[in-house]
Amino acid sequence: MLRCQELGIDKLPWNAVIRVNLKDGKAFVGDFTNWTSALDNEPDGESIGVRVDGVEYEIFLDEIESVVAVGTY
């Protein structure tokens, strides 16, 4: 099973507002913008894009504890 399926990312609508809780205790709340497979993102691994206050962040799935949809944009 892909890590994106474990986290439920594959079920998110493309206009989701999400809360991403990281393993180090940090959290991001923002617009879900994309998912990139490990194959397409070599050598870095699977990641998601989250836009927070107009700034795009790439977050690697191995850093993520949980992802929760909190709304849509």
Backbone as JSON, one array per atom type, in Angstrom:
{
  "sequence": "MLRCQELGIDKLPWNAVIRVNLKDGKAFVGDFTNWTSALDNEPDGESIGVRVDGVEYEIFLDEIESVVAVGTY",
  "N": [[0.85, -1.19, 0.0], [0.54, 2.21, -0.82], [1.98, 5.04, 0.83], [0.42, 7.35, 0.65], [-2.15, 6.33, 0.51], [-2.4, 5.13, 3.02], [-2.47, 7.42, 4.62], [-4.77, 8.58, 3.7], [-4.73, 10.44, 1.71], [-5.21, 9.96, -0.95], [-7.94, 10.08, -1.11], [-8.71, 12.69, -0.82], [-10.44, 15.63, -1.91], [-9.53, 17.76, -4.66], [-9.84, 20.39, -3.97], [-9.45, 20.65, -1.28], [-9.08, 21.9, 2.04], [-6.6, 21.34, 4.3], [-5.32, 19.89, 7.35], [-2.14, 19.24, 8.29], [-0.37, 17.19, 10.28], [2.78, 16.92, 11.57], [5.42, 14.57, 12.3], [7.29, 15.68, 14.0], [5.84, 17.36, 15.61], [5.05, 19.82, 14.58], [2.57, 21.66, 12.68], [0.59, 22.2, 9.75], [-1.88, 24.2, 8.22], [-3.71, 24.45, 5.39], [-4.27, 24.91, 1.82], [-4.66, 22.0, -0.04], [-2.6, 21.13, -2.63], [-1.26, 19.34, -4.37], [-0.17, 15.96, -5.05], [2.76, 14.07, -5.23], [4.2, 11.27, -6.65], [6.57, 8.81, -5.45], [8.14, 7.79, -7.51], [7.97, 9.82, -9.46], [9.29, 11.78, -8.09], [11.91, 11.23, -7.58], [15.15, 11.63, -6.18], [13.76, 11.88, -3.82], [11.25, 10.91, -2.75], [7.7, 10.26, -1.95], [5.48, 13.08, -1.86], [3.46, 15.86, -0.71], [1.79, 18.86, -1.72], [1.19, 21.88, -0.05], [-0.49, 24.88, 0.33], [0.0, 27.68, 2.19], [-1.09, 30.68, 3.34], [-0.45, 31.78, 0.81], [2.07, 30.77, 0.32], [3.83, 28.05, -1.0], [4.38, 24.81, 0.18], [6.37, 21.89, 0.15], [5.83, 18.81, 1.42], [7.16, 15.93, 2.7], [5.99, 12.59, 2.68], [6.99, 10.77, 4.54], [7.48, 12.35, 6.72], [5.07, 12.95, 7.81], [2.55, 12.67, 10.24], [-0.29, 12.67, 10.37], [-3.14, 13.47, 8.25], [-5.81, 15.63, 7.84], [-8.86, 16.51, 6.46], [-10.29, 19.7, 6.57], [-12.05, 21.34, 5.39], [-13.11, 23.04, 2.36], [-11.86, 24.91, -0.44]],
  "CA": [[0.0, 0.0, 0.0], [1.26, 3.47, -0.86], [1.84, 5.87, 2.03], [-0.69, 8.29, 0.44], [-3.38, 5.61, 0.84], [-2.41, 4.98, 4.48], [-2.83, 8.71, 5.2], [-6.05, 9.03, 3.15], [-4.51, 11.53, 0.76], [-5.82, 9.57, -2.22], [-9.38, 10.33, -1.02], [-8.96, 14.12, -0.66], [-10.78, 16.39, -3.12], [-8.45, 18.68, -5.03], [-10.05, 21.71, -3.38], [-9.49, 20.45, 0.17], [-8.25, 22.58, 3.03], [-6.16, 20.23, 5.16], [-4.41, 20.08, 8.49], [-1.09, 18.24, 8.22], [0.37, 17.07, 11.53], [4.07, 16.29, 11.32], [5.94, 13.72, 13.38], [8.06, 16.5, 14.94], [4.93, 18.18, 16.39], [4.59, 20.99, 13.82], [1.34, 21.45, 11.92], [0.28, 23.15, 8.68], [-3.26, 24.21, 7.76], [-3.71, 25.18, 4.14], [-4.88, 24.32, 0.64], [-4.01, 20.84, -0.65], [-2.38, 21.5, -4.03], [-0.84, 18.22, -5.2], [0.54, 14.79, -4.53], [3.78, 13.61, -6.17], [4.63, 9.91, -6.33], [8.01, 8.6, -5.23], [8.75, 7.6, -8.82], [8.08, 11.13, -10.11], [10.0, 12.71, -7.22], [13.2, 10.64, -7.22], [15.32, 10.58, -5.18], [13.22, 12.37, -2.55], [10.11, 10.18, -2.22], [6.35, 10.83, -2.06], [5.26, 14.35, -1.16], [2.25, 16.61, -1.03], [1.93, 20.31, -1.72], [0.23, 22.6, 0.79], [-0.34, 26.33, 0.21], [-0.36, 28.36, 3.43], [-0.93, 32.13, 3.18], [0.18, 32.08, -0.47], [3.39, 30.12, 0.2], [3.71, 26.62, -1.29], [5.3, 23.93, 0.9], [6.42, 20.48, -0.22], [5.99, 18.03, 2.64], [7.39, 14.53, 2.36], [5.05, 11.75, 3.41], [7.63, 10.12, 5.68], [7.5, 13.32, 7.82], [3.69, 13.23, 8.2], [1.85, 11.81, 11.21], [-1.69, 12.54, 9.94], [-3.7, 14.49, 7.38], [-7.25, 15.72, 8.09], [-9.56, 17.54, 5.69], [-11.03, 20.58, 7.46], [-12.97, 22.14, 4.59], [-12.76, 23.18, 0.96], [-11.64, 26.3, -0.86]],
  "C": [[0.89, 1.25, 0.0], [1.0, 4.27, 0.41], [0.67, 6.85, 1.87], [-2.03, 7.63, 0.77], [-3.5, 5.41, 2.35], [-2.88, 6.27, 5.16], [-4.17, 9.23, 4.71], [-5.93, 10.15, 2.15], [-5.18, 11.23, -0.58], [-7.32, 9.82, -2.25], [-9.73, 11.82, -0.91], [-9.44, 14.74, -1.97], [-9.67, 17.39, -3.41], [-8.65, 20.09, -4.5], [-10.12, 21.63, -1.86], [-8.59, 21.44, 0.91], [-7.9, 21.5, 4.04], [-5.32, 20.72, 6.33], [-3.42, 18.92, 8.41], [-0.33, 18.28, 9.53], [1.65, 16.3, 11.26], [4.53, 15.5, 12.54], [6.73, 14.52, 14.41], [7.19, 17.46, 15.77], [4.44, 19.43, 15.68], [3.32, 20.63, 13.06], [1.19, 22.56, 10.88], [-1.21, 23.05, 8.41], [-3.26, 25.06, 6.49], [-4.39, 24.4, 3.03], [-4.04, 23.15, 0.13], [-3.85, 21.13, -2.13], [-1.97, 20.33, -4.91], [-0.26, 17.08, -4.39], [1.53, 14.37, -5.61], [4.25, 12.23, -5.73], [6.14, 9.85, -6.12], [8.74, 8.47, -6.56], [8.97, 8.93, -9.54], [8.96, 12.12, -9.34], [11.37, 12.17, -6.8], [14.27, 11.7, -7.1], [14.63, 10.87, -3.85], [12.05, 11.57, -1.96], [8.8, 10.93, -2.37], [6.24, 12.14, -1.29], [3.9, 14.91, -1.52], [2.61, 18.09, -1.02], [0.82, 20.92, -0.88], [0.54, 24.08, 0.67], [-0.88, 26.97, 1.48], [-0.06, 29.84, 3.26], [-0.15, 32.48, 1.91], [1.55, 31.46, -0.69], [3.19, 28.62, 0.03], [4.8, 25.84, -0.55], [5.23, 22.53, 0.31], [6.72, 19.71, 1.06], [6.11, 16.56, 2.25], [6.57, 13.63, 3.27], [5.69, 11.03, 4.59], [7.76, 11.04, 6.89], [6.11, 13.51, 8.46], [3.15, 12.18, 9.18], [0.41, 11.57, 10.77], [-2.08, 13.71, 9.05], [-5.21, 14.46, 7.58], [-7.82, 16.83, 7.2], [-10.41, 18.36, 6.66], [-12.01, 21.47, 6.71], [-12.56, 22.11, 3.14], [-12.52, 24.65, 0.66], [-12.27, 26.56, -2.19]]
}
